[in-house]
Amino acid sequence: MGYSILSIAYLLASVTFIVGLKMLSNPAAARKGNWVAALGMGIAIFATIFLYKEDGKPLSNYGWIFGGLLIGTVVGTLAAKKVKMTAMPQMVSLFNGMGGACAALISVIEFEHVMQFDANLAKLLIILPGLIIGSVSFSGSMIAWGKLDGRIKDFAFRGQHIFNLVLLFAILAASVYLYMNLGNDSMLLFMMILLLSLSYGVFFVMPIGGADMPVVISLLNSFTGVAAACGGFLYDNKAMLTGGILVGAAGTLLTILMCKAMNRSLTNVLIGSFGGNSVVGGGQQVQGGVSKEISLSDAAVVMSYANKVMIVPGYGLAVAQAQHACHDLEKLLTEKGVEVKYAIHPVAGRMPGHMNVLLAEADVSYERLIEMEQANEEFPSTDVVLILGANDVVNPAAKSDPASPIYGMPVLDVELAKTIIVNKRSMKPGYAGIENELFYRPKTSMLFGDAKKVLQDLITEIKTL
């Protein structure tokens, strides 16, 4: 009876995962979808604790189980409460890495069981992929976290791509040999595969430049899902299997979408080092370009008397925690009869959907957020474009300079608007490390300063008009 109830609980959990994921596709239902999926995970966890039986006996180590649950709950809650929006990508990478580590540890434990009790080669076919993919996901996510947090710099050496391929081949060759020659001394080889997989994750992510990190995060997320699905196969756990498949599939689809948004193949992302130190200064530099500044009062007048204003949010907006001030500016302009919309580039920020989440936190209406394709159609009829901390996603070099490392990447056609106001702290290049010729064009004016303070001052100026 216990197993039948447990199976029903796993089925219910699987359904909630699917429903929750579906709800996440709609911003209005996303919060509720998150709770639905969390409820399903809670059902799966507690059903396993109280209904699962090993050789007819229930679990007995409740102290360790609930101790781990308590620690994880406290740490996770505090981390989620305190994390800033600018650090959200780092948090996603960190938590994703923890998932990969769990999958790898499951493989380690189950391999010990195979060695001690039964030489089950069918299990080994699942254990080895879980170990390799989980380890790569863990170490790769930790490097991604360090790079996003500014603790680790891009690193590459001559022939690194060949080295990575050799390392991957060594991992696969060792795995095949272990499978074909399972014996008493196999644990040493197994641990060597673990070490090589961890090393591969490090060397795999290290050379990839900052501008490609959203793609890498999505890819590593899919790795974690596949590794978790391997654990579901091992334990014949329907909820774990379904969750892993959903994460793996969603991560893979998102990776493909990110690559499409950048007009690049996944292979090019993984071996191109786009946005890394190797491309700083790549492409044509702006020779003799002169930028012009605009005062707060002039910017306030231009925006107040415009018919249509398009706001382009970028990472600088997140750094300044200026999303609420931006929403206040939007509401003020709307009260004055100005049509205000937000142009969202798919890879703006440090992770997929970063700008959407940032603006949603400030209660910006989702109807005002428009995707790149629609925004590009509306720029010619836009009076003022206000760029807040975005750089590479509005760089015209992506369309005009074949020597540029971002050439071919779809960007927002902000230069088609009548007036362009760019808010930045300085004239330093963006995350891809290249100059932006947009800043030197006749229709562009620079409004320097911290985004939050600039927006607050703009609001004050507009109110006096």
N, C-alpha and C positions, 0 to 999 in steps of 0.2 A: 504493500500500500504506500509505504514511504517513497519508493522509487517512482510510482505513478504520480504522486503529488509533486515530487521533485521535477519530473519531466514536464508536468503542467506549468510549474513555476519557471522553468527554463524557456518554455514556449512563450509564456506571457512576457518574460523579460526580452526575448528576441523581438516580439511584436512591438514592445515599447521602444526598442532601439530604432527599429525601422520607422515607426510613427514619429519619434522624436527627431530623427534625421530629416524626415520630410518637412516637419514644421520649421526646422532651422533654415530652410530655403526661403522662408517668408519672414522678413524682419518683424512684422507685427506679431507673429506667432513664435518667434525664435526663443524668447525667454521661457515661454510655456513648454516648448519642445525640449529645452534643456532639462527642465524639471521632470518631464515625462520620461526621458531617457535615464535620468538619475534615479527615478523611482524604480525603473526596471532593473538597474544595476543593484539597487538595494535589495530587491526581491531575490535576485540571483545569489547575492552574497549570503543573506541570512537563510535562504533555502538550503544552500550548500552546507552551511554550518550546522543546521539542526536536523536536516533530513538525509544528508549523504552518509552512507555506511560503507566501511571497508571490511570485507569478509564478514558481513553481517553485524559488524560492530560500529556504533556511532563514533564520531570524533570525540576525543577526550582532552586534547590539549587546548582547552578553551582560554586558559590564561594567556598563552602566547598569541592566540588568534585575536582576542579582544584587546590585548595590549597593543598589537600591531595596528588594529583598526583605530584605536584611540589616538595613537601617535600620528598616524597618517591623516586622520580627520582634523586634528588640531593644527598640524603643520600646513595641510592643504588650505584650510579655512583662513588661517592667518596670512598665508602667502597671497591668496586671492583677494583678501580684504585690503592688504597694504600695497599691492603692486600698482605702479603708475601705468598709465596708458602707453607711455614711451617704452616701458619695460615689458609690455605684454608679449612681444615676439620672443624675448629671452625666456619668459615664463613658459610659453608654448614649447620652445625647444627643450627646456629643462624637463618638463613633465613628459614630453614625448620620449626623451631619453630614458626616463625612469621606466616607461612601458617597455622599451626595448630591453632594458636590463632585467626586468622581471621575466620576460620571455626567454632570455638567455639562461637565467638561473633555473628556470623550469627544465630546460634541456640538460643542464648540468646534473640536476637532481635525478632526472629520469634516466640519464646515462648510467649513473651509479647503480640504479635499480636494475638496469639491463645487465650490468656487469656482475652484480651480486646474485640475482635470482634467475633471470632467463635471457638467453642470447636471442632476443626478438629482433630480427633484421627488419621487419616491417616497421616496428617502432623507431628503429635507428634511422630509417628513411625520413621520418618526421623530425626526430631529435636534431639531426645535423643541420637541416635548413633553418630550424628555429634558433639554434645556437649561432649560426653564421649571420643570419639577417638581424636577429636581436642584438648581437654584439656590434655589428656595423651601425645599426640605428642608435645604440647607446653612445658609442664613442663619437660618431659623427654629430649627433645632437649636442653633445657636450662642447665640441669644437664650435658648432654653430652658435651655441649660447655665448661662448667666450668672445667670438667675433662680433656678434650683435651687441654685446655689452662693452665692447672696446677693450677687452682684456687680452685678446689674441689678435695678432695682425696676420694678414694674408701672407702665406709662405709657399714658395715654389722653387724648384731647382731644375736644372737642365735634365731632361729625360724623365721627369716625374711621372708623366702619363704612362710611359713604358714600364717604369718601376711599379706603378699601381696595377697594371695588367699582369705583370709577372707575379706580384703578390696575390692577386685574385686567382691566378692559375695554380699557385702553390696551395692555396686554401682548398680549391676544388679537388686537386690531385690528392692531397692528404686525406680529404673526406672519402674519396673513392677507395683509396688504399685501406682506410680504417674499416669501411663497410665490407670490403672483400677479405680482410684479414683480422676480424674481431677476435681478440684473445686476452689473456690476463694482463698483458703489458699495454693495452690499448688506451688506458687512462692518460698516460703521458702524451700520446699523440693527440688525444682529444683536447687536452689542455693547450697543446701547441696550436691546434686549430682555433681555439678560443682566443689565444694571444694574437695570432695572425689576423683574425677577424677584427679585433679591437684596433690593431695597428692600421688595418686597411681603412676603417672608418675615419681615423685621424687623417691619413694621407689623402683620402678621398675628398674631404671637405676643405682641408687647409688651403689649396690653391684657388678655390672658387671665390670670385670677387663679391663684394658687398651687394652690388646691384642684382645679383642672381640669388641672393639669400631667400627671397620668398619662394622661389622654385625649389631650392634645396630643402627648405622646411617642409613643403608639401611632399616631396619625394621621401624624406626620412619618415614622415608621418605614415606614408603608405607602407614603408618597410616595417614599422612597428605593428601595423595592422596585420600584415602577413605573418609576422612572428607570433602574434597573439593567436591567430587562427591555427598555427601549428600546435600551440598548447591546447586549443580546443579539440583538435584531432586526437592528441595524446590521451586526454582525459574523457573523451567522448562527451564533452560538455557543449551542449547546443548553444547556450547563451554566449559562451566564450568564443565559439566558432563563428556565430553570427556577428558578434561585435567586431571580431578581427577582420572578417570579410568586408563588413561595411566600412571600417576604417581604411583598410587596404584599397578597396575600390574607390572610395571618396578621395583618398589621397592621390591615387593614380590619375583620376579624372581631373582633379584640381591642378596637378602638375602639368597635364596636357594643356589645360586652359591657360595656365600661366605662360607656358612656352608659346602658345598661339598669340597671346597678348603681346609678347615680346618679339614675335615673328622669328623665332629661333627654334631649332630642333633641340631635343633633350641632350643629344650627344654634344652639340655645340655648347650647351650650358655647362655640361660636366667637364669638358676638356678645354673650353675656350678661355677660362679665367677672366671672364667679362666683369669689369668693375673692380678688378684687383689691382695691385700695385703695378703689375706689368703693363697696364694700359693707361696709367696716369700720364696725361699729356698726349695721348693718342689722338689721331685725327688732326685736322687743321686747327691751329690756334687762332684766336681773334687778334689780328695784327692792327695796332693803332685804333682799336675800338674805344669809343668814349661813351660812357653811360651818363645819364642825367638823373638828378634827384627830383622828387616832388615833395612839397611841403604837406603837412597834415591838413592844413586848411584848404589847400588846393584839391587834395585827394577827396576831402569831405564834400566839397562843392561838386566835383565831377561825378561822384557817386550819388549824391542827393538828387541831382537833376537828370540822372540817366533814366531811360525807360527800362533797360534790362541790364542786370549785373550778374556775372558768372563768377563764382568763387571756386578756385582750384586749391584744395587742401593738400598739404604735403607733410613730410616728416617734421619740418620746422614747427608746424602747428602743434604737433604732438609733443615735441620737446618743450615748448612754452606752456603746455597745458592750457591752450587758448581756445578750446572748442566751445566753452560756454560763452566767452566774449564774442566769438564768431557768430554764435546763434543770436546773441543780443543785437549785434550789428544787422544781421539778417532781418530780425523782427522790426527794428527801427526803420530800415529802408523800406520794408513792406508796408509799414504804416504810412509812409510817404508816397505810396503808389508805385514803388519800384518793383519790378519782377526780379526775384532773386532765386538762383539755382546753384547747385554745387556740381561741378564736373569731376567725376571720379575716374581716375586711371586705375586699371586692374592691378598694377604692381606698385602703386604709390605707397610709401611707408616701408615697413620692414617685414611684413607678412601679408598673405592674401587677405583682403577685406579689412586691412588696418584702418583705413580712413572711414569706412562704413561704421565700424565699431566705435571709433573715436567720436564721430558725430552723433551716433545713436545715444552715446552716454550723455550728450548735451540735449537730448530730446529733439533733435532736428527731425522734421518730418521726412519720412522716407521718400515721399512723392517729390521732394525737392532735389533728391540725389539722382543724377542721370549718368548713364554709362558713357564711355568714351565715344562710341559711334554716334549716339544721339547728340552729345555735346559738340562734336565736330561739325554737325549739321547746323547747329544753332549759333556757333561763334560768329559767322558773318553778320548776323542780326543783333549781336551783343554790343552794347555801348561801352561797357567797362568790364575787363577781366581783372579780378584781384587774386594774385597768386600768393599763397601763404606757405612759404617754406618748401615749395616744390621746385625741382630743378631739372633732373634728367628727363622726367616725363613731359616736359614742355620744351625740350631742346630741339630746335629745327634741324640741327645737324643730323638727326636720325633720318631725315628725309633728303637732305641735300649734300651731305659729305660722305662719300664712299669710304674715306679713310678713317672715319670715326668708328670707335668700337661699338657704338649704339646704332650704327647705320642699319636701317631695315626694321628697327623697333617702332611699332605704332606709337605715336605720341599725340597729345592734345594740341590741336591746331589753334592755339591761343592767339597767334599772330594775325589771324583773320578778323579779330575784333577791332573796334575803332580805337580803343585806348587800353593799354596794358599797364597795370600797376603791380610791381613785384616787391613783396616784403621779404627781406632777408636780413640776417645779422651782418653779413659782409658779402664781398664779391667772391668768396672762396668757392671752388667747384663743388658739385654735388657728390653723392655717394659713388658715382661711377668715376669720379676724379677727372672730369673733363670740363673745359670752359663751355659756357652757354652763350652763343651769339645773340640769342633773343634779348639779353640784357643791354645790348649796344644798338638795338634797332630804334629808328626814329619814334615809333609809336609807344616805346617802352619807357617807363619812369620807375626809378628805384625808391622804395620807402624803407629805409634801414631802421633796424631796431628789433627788440624782442616782440614776437607776434602778439602776445597777450597785452603788453603795454600799448603797442601801436593801435590795436583794435579798440582798446578802452579809450585812448585819446581820440581816435576817429569818432567814436560814439559821442564823446563830449562835444567835439567840433560840430557834428551834424545836428545835435540838439540845439545849438546856438543859431543855426541858420533859419 
